[in-house]
Protein backbone atom coordinates (compact mmCIF):
# COMPACT_ATOMS: atom_id res chain seq x y z
CA UNK A 1 0.00 0.00 0.00
CA UNK A 2 1.15 3.52 -0.80
CA UNK A 3 0.43 5.84 2.11
CA UNK A 4 -1.04 9.23 1.18
CA UNK A 5 -3.14 11.93 2.78
CA UNK A 6 -6.26 10.10 1.61
CA UNK A 7 -5.30 6.60 2.75
CA UNK A 8 -4.04 7.93 6.08
CA UNK A 9 -7.32 9.79 6.61
CA UNK A 10 -9.22 6.56 6.00
CA UNK A 11 -7.07 4.68 8.52
CA UNK A 12 -7.05 7.27 11.30
CA UNK A 13 -10.51 8.81 10.80
CA UNK A 14 -9.45 12.02 12.57
CA UNK A 15 -8.90 15.61 11.44
CA UNK A 16 -5.32 15.74 10.12
CA UNK A 17 -4.42 18.84 12.10
CA UNK A 18 -5.17 17.05 15.40
CA UNK A 19 -3.03 13.96 14.82
CA UNK A 20 0.21 13.92 16.83
CA UNK A 21 0.78 10.15 16.80
CA UNK A 22 -0.06 7.43 14.29
CA UNK A 23 0.28 3.68 14.73
CA UNK A 24 0.53 2.09 11.29
CA UNK A 25 2.02 -1.24 12.25
CA UNK A 26 1.50 -4.19 9.92
CA UNK A 27 -0.48 -2.34 7.24
CA UNK A 28 1.41 -3.74 4.22
CA UNK A 29 2.81 -0.26 3.50
CA UNK A 30 5.48 -0.14 0.80
CA UNK A 31 5.82 3.60 0.22
CA UNK A 32 5.16 6.86 2.07
CA UNK A 33 3.87 9.44 -0.37
CA UNK A 34 2.46 12.91 0.30
CA UNK A 35 1.16 13.06 3.89
CA UNK A 36 1.90 16.77 4.32
CA UNK A 37 -1.55 17.43 5.82
CA UNK A 38 -0.32 15.62 8.92
CA UNK A 39 2.29 18.24 9.73
CA UNK A 40 1.68 17.90 13.49
CA UNK A 41 2.81 14.27 13.57
CA UNK A 42 5.47 13.74 16.22
CA UNK A 43 5.33 9.98 16.71
CA UNK A 44 5.02 7.51 13.84
CA UNK A 45 5.01 3.72 14.07
CA UNK A 46 5.65 2.09 10.69
CA UNK A 47 6.97 -1.20 12.05
CA UNK A 48 6.26 -4.57 10.39
CA UNK A 49 5.55 -3.24 6.91
CA UNK A 50 7.24 -3.79 3.53
CA UNK A 51 9.31 -0.64 3.08
CA UNK A 52 12.58 -1.54 1.39
CA UNK A 53 14.40 1.72 0.57
CA UNK A 54 14.83 5.35 1.51
CA UNK A 55 12.96 6.31 -1.65
CA UNK A 56 9.96 4.60 -0.14
CA UNK A 57 10.07 7.09 2.73
CA UNK A 58 10.11 10.31 0.72
CA UNK A 59 6.96 11.55 2.41
CA UNK A 60 8.68 11.78 5.79
CA UNK A 61 10.73 14.74 4.58
CA UNK A 62 7.64 16.93 4.85
CA UNK A 63 7.04 16.14 8.54
CA UNK A 64 9.26 18.69 10.25
CA UNK A 65 7.85 17.98 13.74
CA UNK A 66 8.54 14.25 13.58
CA UNK A 67 10.49 13.18 16.67
CA UNK A 68 9.89 9.47 17.19
CA UNK A 69 10.02 7.00 14.27
CA UNK A 70 9.73 3.23 14.45
CA UNK A 71 10.69 1.44 11.24
CA UNK A 72 11.61 -1.90 12.77
CA UNK A 73 10.79 -5.12 10.95
CA UNK A 74 10.77 -3.78 7.41
CA UNK A 75 13.18 -4.55 4.56
CA UNK A 76 15.29 -1.37 4.60
CA UNK A 77 18.79 -1.61 3.15
CA UNK A 78 19.93 1.94 3.96
CA UNK A 79 19.26 4.88 6.30
CA UNK A 80 19.56 7.79 3.89
CA UNK A 81 15.94 8.77 4.56
CA UNK A 82 17.10 10.63 7.72
CA UNK A 83 18.83 13.31 5.63
CA UNK A 84 16.22 15.99 6.35
CA UNK A 85 14.85 14.65 9.63
CA UNK A 86 16.73 17.03 11.88
CA UNK A 87 14.15 17.05 14.68
CA UNK A 88 14.12 13.31 15.25
CA UNK A 89 14.99 12.19 18.79
CA UNK A 90 14.22 8.44 18.74
CA UNK A 91 14.94 6.24 15.73
CA UNK A 92 14.28 2.50 15.64
CA UNK A 93 15.40 0.64 12.50
CA UNK A 94 16.00 -2.75 14.08
CA UNK A 95 15.32 -5.97 12.17
CA UNK A 96 16.01 -4.68 8.68
CA UNK A 97 18.79 -5.33 6.14
CA UNK A 98 20.89 -2.24 6.79
CA UNK A 99 24.59 -2.62 6.06
CA UNK A 100 25.91 0.82 7.03
CA UNK A 101 24.97 3.69 9.30
CA UNK A 102 24.25 6.56 6.94
CA UNK A 103 26.44 9.67 6.99
CA UNK A 104 23.21 11.69 7.22
CA UNK A 105 22.70 10.43 10.78
CA UNK A 106 25.43 12.86 11.84
CA UNK A 107 23.03 15.75 11.07
CA UNK A 108 20.36 14.44 13.46
CA UNK A 109 21.60 16.51 16.37
CA UNK A 110 18.46 15.93 18.45
CA UNK A 111 18.87 12.15 18.51
CA UNK A 112 18.67 10.69 22.00
CA UNK A 113 18.17 7.03 21.14
CA UNK A 114 19.19 5.06 18.07
CA UNK A 115 18.27 1.39 17.77
CA UNK A 116 19.90 -0.52 14.91
CA UNK A 117 19.81 -4.06 16.28
CA UNK A 118 19.39 -7.14 14.08
CA UNK A 119 20.90 -5.77 10.88
CA UNK A 120 24.10 -6.32 8.90
CA UNK A 121 26.11 -3.35 10.16
CA UNK A 122 29.89 -3.88 10.33
CA UNK A 123 30.98 -0.59 11.90
CA UNK A 124 29.69 2.09 14.26
CA UNK A 125 30.14 5.37 12.42
CA UNK A 126 28.69 8.85 11.96
CA UNK A 127 27.24 9.07 15.48
CA UNK A 128 30.25 10.37 17.42
CA UNK A 129 29.01 13.97 17.19
CA UNK A 130 25.50 13.33 18.55
CA UNK A 131 26.04 14.92 21.93
CA UNK A 132 22.44 14.35 23.12
CA UNK A 133 22.54 10.61 22.52
CA UNK A 134 21.80 8.56 25.64
CA UNK A 135 20.96 5.13 24.17
CA UNK A 136 22.90 3.19 21.55
CA UNK A 137 21.65 -0.26 20.54
CA UNK A 138 23.62 -2.10 17.85
CA UNK A 139 23.18 -5.68 19.01
CA UNK A 140 22.96 -8.60 16.56
CA UNK A 141 25.17 -7.15 13.83
CA UNK A 142 28.68 -7.86 12.52
CA UNK A 143 30.61 -5.24 14.49
CA UNK A 144 34.14 -6.11 15.62
CA UNK A 145 34.93 -3.00 17.70
CA UNK A 146 33.31 -0.04 19.42
CA UNK A 147 35.16 3.19 18.57
CA UNK A 148 35.97 5.98 21.01
CA UNK A 149 33.19 8.58 20.99
CA UNK A 150 34.23 11.18 23.61
CA UNK A 151 31.54 13.69 22.64
CA UNK A 152 28.77 11.36 23.79
CA UNK A 153 28.75 12.68 27.33
CA UNK A 154 25.06 11.90 27.83
CA UNK A 155 25.36 8.21 26.95
CA UNK A 156 23.75 6.00 29.61
CA UNK A 157 23.28 2.72 27.72
CA UNK A 158 25.35 0.75 25.21
CA UNK A 159 23.99 -2.53 23.89
CA UNK A 160 26.28 -4.30 21.43
CA UNK A 161 25.51 -7.92 22.20
CA UNK A 162 25.82 -10.69 19.61
CA UNK A 163 28.59 -9.18 17.53
CA UNK A 164 32.27 -9.97 16.92
CA UNK A 165 33.76 -7.63 19.51
CA UNK A 166 37.06 -8.80 21.03
CA UNK A 167 37.69 -6.06 23.59
CA UNK A 168 35.69 -3.94 26.01
CA UNK A 169 35.89 -0.34 24.73
CA UNK A 170 37.14 2.58 26.80
CA UNK A 171 34.04 3.21 28.90
CA UNK A 172 35.69 5.98 30.91
CA UNK A 173 34.75 8.34 28.07
CA UNK A 174 31.10 8.20 29.16
CA UNK A 175 30.76 9.66 32.67
CA UNK A 176 27.06 8.83 33.18
CA UNK A 177 27.07 5.37 31.60
CA UNK A 178 24.84 3.02 33.63
CA UNK A 179 24.28 -0.03 31.43
CA UNK A 180 26.61 -2.01 29.17
CA UNK A 181 25.56 -5.15 27.33
CA UNK A 182 28.37 -6.93 25.50
CA UNK A 183 27.20 -10.50 25.88
CA UNK A 184 27.79 -13.06 23.14
CA UNK A 185 30.99 -11.59 21.76
CA UNK A 186 34.64 -12.70 21.86
CA UNK A 187 35.88 -10.77 24.89
CA UNK A 188 38.67 -12.43 26.92
CA UNK A 189 39.19 -9.90 29.71
CA UNK A 190 37.93 -6.71 31.35
CA UNK A 191 40.31 -3.72 31.15
CA UNK A 192 41.72 -2.05 34.25
CA UNK A 193 40.28 1.35 33.31
CA UNK A 194 36.75 0.12 33.99
CA UNK A 195 37.58 0.58 37.68
CA UNK A 196 36.86 4.30 37.31
CA UNK A 197 33.41 3.77 35.71
CA UNK A 198 31.62 4.24 39.00
CA UNK A 199 28.24 5.05 37.44
CA UNK A 200 27.84 1.52 36.05
CA UNK A 201 24.85 -0.38 37.43
CA UNK A 202 24.32 -3.16 34.84
CA UNK A 203 27.09 -5.11 33.09
CA UNK A 204 26.28 -8.06 30.84
CA UNK A 205 29.31 -9.98 29.60
CA UNK A 206 27.71 -13.39 29.36
CA UNK A 207 28.83 -15.92 26.74
CA UNK A 208 32.29 -14.50 26.18
CA UNK A 209 35.74 -16.05 26.70
CA UNK A 210 36.88 -14.97 30.17
CA UNK A 211 38.66 -17.87 31.81
CA UNK A 212 40.22 -16.84 35.14
CA UNK A 213 39.87 -14.47 38.08
CA UNK A 214 42.34 -11.93 36.72
CA UNK A 215 40.15 -11.48 33.65
CA UNK A 216 37.27 -10.14 35.74
CA UNK A 217 39.18 -8.63 38.69
CA UNK A 218 38.62 -4.95 37.71
CA UNK A 219 34.90 -5.39 38.39
CA UNK A 220 35.64 -5.37 42.12
CA UNK A 221 36.05 -1.57 42.03
CA UNK A 222 32.47 -0.95 40.82
CA UNK A 223 30.97 -0.12 44.20
CA UNK A 224 27.45 0.48 42.88
CA UNK A 225 27.21 -2.40 40.41
CA UNK A 226 23.78 -3.92 40.85
CA UNK A 227 23.38 -6.50 38.06
CA UNK A 228 26.19 -8.61 36.60
CA UNK A 229 25.98 -11.42 34.06
CA UNK A 230 28.99 -13.63 33.36
CA UNK A 231 27.04 -16.78 32.59
CA UNK A 232 28.52 -18.80 29.75
CA UNK A 233 32.15 -17.79 30.40
CA UNK A 234 34.72 -20.47 31.34
CA UNK A 235 35.29 -18.65 34.67
CA UNK A 236 31.84 -19.81 35.81
CA UNK A 237 33.15 -23.38 36.07
CA UNK A 238 35.69 -22.37 38.74
CA UNK A 239 35.09 -23.84 42.19
CA UNK A 240 33.30 -21.39 44.46
CA UNK A 241 32.67 -19.02 41.54
CA UNK A 242 29.34 -17.65 42.72
CA UNK A 243 30.35 -17.05 46.34
CA UNK A 244 33.61 -15.46 45.27
CA UNK A 245 31.95 -13.01 42.87
CA UNK A 246 29.36 -12.00 45.47
CA UNK A 247 32.16 -11.44 48.00
CA UNK A 248 34.17 -9.49 45.44
CA UNK A 249 31.26 -7.16 44.55
CA UNK A 250 29.12 -6.68 47.71
CA UNK A 251 26.71 -4.29 45.98
CA UNK A 252 25.37 -7.00 43.64
CA UNK A 253 21.71 -7.93 43.82
CA UNK A 254 21.55 -9.96 40.59
CA UNK A 255 24.21 -12.39 39.38
CA UNK A 256 23.85 -14.38 36.16
CA UNK A 257 20.14 -13.61 35.98
CA UNK A 258 19.36 -14.70 39.54
CA UNK A 259 18.36 -12.17 42.17
CA UNK A 260 19.63 -12.95 45.66
CA UNK A 261 19.72 -9.82 47.84
CA UNK A 262 18.32 -10.37 51.33
CA UNK A 263 15.56 -7.79 51.08
CA UNK A 264 14.22 -9.44 47.95
CA UNK A 265 14.54 -12.94 49.41
CA UNK A 266 12.69 -11.90 52.57
CA UNK A 267 9.85 -10.41 50.51
CA UNK A 268 9.77 -13.58 48.41
CA UNK A 269 9.59 -15.79 51.51
CA UNK A 270 6.92 -13.59 53.05
CA UNK A 271 4.90 -13.85 49.85
CA UNK A 272 5.21 -17.66 49.92
CA UNK A 273 4.06 -17.79 53.53
CA UNK A 274 1.15 -15.52 52.77
CA UNK A 275 0.10 -17.61 49.78
CA UNK A 276 0.52 -20.78 51.84
CA UNK A 277 -1.65 -19.30 54.57
CA UNK A 278 -4.31 -18.30 52.07
CA UNK A 279 -4.29 -21.81 50.65
CA UNK A 280 -4.57 -23.33 54.11
CA UNK A 281 -7.45 -21.03 54.98
CA UNK A 282 -9.23 -21.91 51.74
CA UNK A 283 -8.78 -25.66 52.04
CA UNK A 284 -8.71 -26.17 55.81
CA UNK A 285 -12.03 -24.85 57.15
CA UNK A 286 -13.65 -27.55 59.23
CA UNK A 287 -17.43 -28.13 59.27
CA UNK A 288 -17.65 -27.25 62.94
CA UNK A 289 -16.03 -23.88 62.30
CA UNK A 290 -18.66 -23.10 59.72
CA UNK A 291 -21.41 -24.35 61.96
CA UNK A 292 -20.22 -22.11 64.75
CA UNK A 293 -20.95 -19.11 62.57
CA UNK A 294 -24.53 -20.18 61.82
CA UNK A 295 -27.25 -18.04 63.33
CA UNK A 296 -29.06 -19.65 66.30
CA UNK A 297 -32.13 -21.77 65.55
CA UNK A 298 -35.46 -20.02 65.91
CA UNK A 299 -37.38 -21.05 69.07
CA UNK A 300 -40.08 -23.67 68.60
CA UNK A 301 -43.49 -22.27 67.96
CA UNK A 302 -45.69 -23.18 70.90
CA UNK A 303 -48.53 -23.92 68.54
CA UNK A 304 -46.56 -26.69 66.86
CA UNK A 305 -47.42 -30.19 67.99
CA UNK A 306 -44.94 -32.62 69.41
CA UNK A 307 -44.75 -34.47 66.15
CA UNK A 308 -44.21 -31.47 63.92
CA UNK A 309 -40.86 -30.83 62.22
CA UNK A 310 -39.17 -27.55 63.11
CA UNK A 311 -37.79 -25.68 60.09
CA UNK A 312 -34.14 -24.73 60.39
CA UNK A 313 -32.44 -21.78 58.71
CA UNK A 314 -31.15 -22.69 55.23
CA UNK A 315 -27.41 -22.44 55.90
CA UNK A 316 -25.15 -23.73 53.18
CA UNK A 317 -22.23 -25.66 54.64
CA UNK A 318 -18.72 -25.10 53.28
CA UNK A 319 -17.15 -28.09 51.57
CA UNK A 320 -13.78 -29.23 52.81
CA UNK A 321 -11.24 -30.07 50.19
CA UNK A 322 -9.48 -33.36 49.91
CA UNK A 323 -5.77 -33.42 50.77
CA UNK A 324 -3.66 -32.44 47.77
CA UNK A 325 -6.52 -30.79 45.91
CA UNK A 326 -5.43 -27.62 44.07
CA UNK A 327 -7.29 -24.57 45.29
CA UNK A 328 -8.26 -21.45 43.41
CA UNK A 329 -6.77 -18.48 45.23
N, C-alpha and C positions, 0 to 999 in steps of 0.2 A: 504494500500500500504506500502511496505517496501522500505524505502529510501536507495539508494546505490549510488555509484559513477556514475553508468550508468543511473539510473533513474533521478538523479539530473542533469546530463548533458543534458538529453532530455528535462527537464523542463526549465533550464536556457539558454541553447544554447549559452554558452560562454566558453572560455578557463578557466579551473578550477583555474589556477594560478592567474587569474585576478579578481576573484569574492571575494568581501569584504562584500557584503550584499546579503541575499537571502530571498525573501518573499514567504513562502510556506503555506500561510493561506488557510484553507479549501480545502486540497488536499486528504482527507481521508487517511492520514498517520497513521499507527499503530506502526511502529517501525523504528528507525534510525539505519541502519547498518553501513557498512564501507563507510565513505565519506572523507577519509583521503586525497584525492587529493585536497580537498578544504581547505587546511591548512591556507589560508589567510582570511577565514571567520571571521569577527568581529561582524556582526549583523545578527541574525537569527530569523525570525518570523515563528513559528510553531503553531500559534493560530488556534483555531477551527478545530482541527483534532481529532483523536481517540486514542491518546496515553494514556495508562492506568497505566503504572508502570515505575519505574526507569530502569528496564531491557530493556524497549523499547527505551531507550535513550542512550544505550551503545556507539553508534557512536560519541556522543558528547565528549567523553573522549579524542579523538584524536585531537580535535580542540583547540590547546593551545592558540590561539589568540582570541578566542571567548570572547566578552565583553558584548554584549547585547542580551539577550534571552527572547523571548516572547512565553510562553507556556500556555497562558490563554485559557479558553474554551476547555479544553481537559477532560480527565477522570482520572487524576493523583490522586493517593491515598497517595503518599509519595514524599519526596524531596531528597532522597538519591543520586540522579543522580548528585548532585553538588559536590560530594566528591573530584573529581579531576579538578574542574573548578575554579582554583585559580585566573584566570585573569578576571573573570566576574565582571562587574560593575553595570549592571542593570538586574534585574531578575523579570519577571512578571509571576506568576503562579496563577493569579486570576481565579475564576470560575472553580474550580476543585473539588476534593473530599478529599483534604488533611486534615488530622486530627492533625498532629504535625509538628512543624518546626524541620527539621532534624538537628542533632548534627553536621553534616558536613558543615552546613552553617557557623559555627564559623571559618572555615578555609578560607572562601572567603573574605580575608582581603581587596580586592579592591572594594567591594560592596559599591555603593553610593545610590542605590535605590532598595528596595525590596517591591514588591506588592503582597500581599497574600489575597486580599479581596475575599469575596464570597466563603469561604471554610467552614471547620468544626473544625477549630483550637480553642482550649480551653485555651491555654497559650502562652504568648510571651516568647520565650526562645532561647538560643544559638546565640543571636545577640548582646549581651551587650559588646562584645569585638571588634565590627566592627567600628573602630574609624573614618572611612571615610564616614560612612553612613549619608546621609542628608535627605532621604525620607523614611518613614515607613508607609505603608498602610496595615492595618489589619481589615478593615471595613467588616461588614457582616460576623461575625464569632460567636463564643460562649465564648468570653473572658470576664472574670469578673474583671480583674484588669490589670493595666499597671505597670510593675515592675520598680524599679529605675535602670537606665542604665547610670551612671555618665561618662563612657568613651566615650559616643556618643556626643562629643563636637561640631561636625559639623552638628548635626541634625537641620533642618530648618522646617520640616513638619511631623506632626503626624496625621494620619487619622485612628480613631478607632470607627467610627460610627456604629450604629446598632449592638451593642454587649450587654453585661450584666454588664457593668461597673457601680459601685455605687459611685465612688469617683474620682475627678480630681487628677491625679498623681502629684508628685512634679516636676513641670516644671522648677523650678529654676536650675535644673541640666543641662539644655540645653541653654547656653548663647546666641545662635544665632537663637533660635526658633522663627519662624515668623507665622506659621499657625498651628492651633489645631482644629481638627474636632472630637467632641465627641457627636454629635447629636444622638438621638434615643438610649439613654442608661437609667440608673436609678439614675442619679446624682441629689442630693437634695440641694447642695450648692457649692459655689466656695471658695476654701481655701484662707486664708489671704496671704500666701506666693506668690500668683500669682502677688501681687502688685509689686514685684521686677522683673517681667518678661517684662522688658521695650522694648524688641525687637518684641513683639507680634503685628501683624498687622491684623490677621484674627482669630476670635474665633467663632466656631459654637457649640452651646450648645442647639440647638433646640430640642423639644420633649423630655425633661427630666422632673424632678419633683421639680423644684425650685418654691417656693410659695410666698416668701415675699422679701422685699427690702434688708434685711440683707443677704439673700442668694446670692445676686449678687453684694453687695456693694464693694468688693475688685476690681471689674473691673474699678472703678473710678480712680485708680492710673495708668492705662495704657494710658499714654499720647499720644501715637502714634497709638492706636487702630483705624483701618480704617473700618473694616467690622465685625459686630456683629450680630449673629442670636440667638434669644431666643424664637422664635416662637414655640408655642405648649407647653410652660411651664405655670403653673397656674398664675405666676406673670403677664403675659400679660393681664390678665383680670382686673388688678388693674386700678382704675380710674387715668387718666393722665399718664398711663404707658409710652407711646411713648415720650411725651414731657419731662418727668422726666429722661428717659434714655439718651436722646440727651443732656439735660442739664448736666447730670452727667459725660458724656464722650464727650466733645466738639470736639474731633478729628474725630468722626465718620462721615463717608460719606454714609455708607450702614447699615441699621438696618432692620433685619428680611426680607432680600431679596429686600428691596426697597431703591434705591439710592435717596438722598435728598439734597446733598450739593449744595450750591448756584451756584457755577461755572457750575456744571452739569445742574442744572435747567435752568440757563440762556441760555446755549447752546441749550438745548432742546426746549425752547421757541423760540429762534432765528430760529431754524430749522423749527418749526411749521409755523412761520411767513413767512419764505422763501418759504416753500411748498405752503402755502396759497396764496402767491403772484404769484407763478408760475401757480397755478390753475386758479387764477383770470385772469392772462394774457392770458392763453390758452383759457378760456371760455368767456372772456369779450370783445374781439375785436369787435368793431362796424363796420358795412359796410362802414360808411363814413371814418373811419380811414384807412381802406384798400384802399378805392378809392383815398384818398389823396396821397397815395404812387404810384399811377399809373402814368406811363409816359404820358406827354401831347399828345393830339391827333395830328396826322399829319395834316398840313394845306391842305385845299381842293385844289385839282388839278384844275387849271384854265380851263383845257380842258373838265372837267366834266360838263355836262349839269345840269340845275336847278333841273331836276327830278331824277338825278342819286343818288344812295345811297353811302355815304362815308364809307369806311371800317375802322373800329376801331381796335386798337391793341387788340389781344386776351388775355385779362387779366382775370385770374381765380380769382373770388371773394372768400374770406374766409367765411366759414359757421359759423354762431353764434350758440352756443349750447343752448339748452333749459335749463331753471332753474332746478337745481337738477340733471342734467346729469353728470355722472361720467366721468372724463377726464383721458386720458392717459398722464402721466407726463414723 
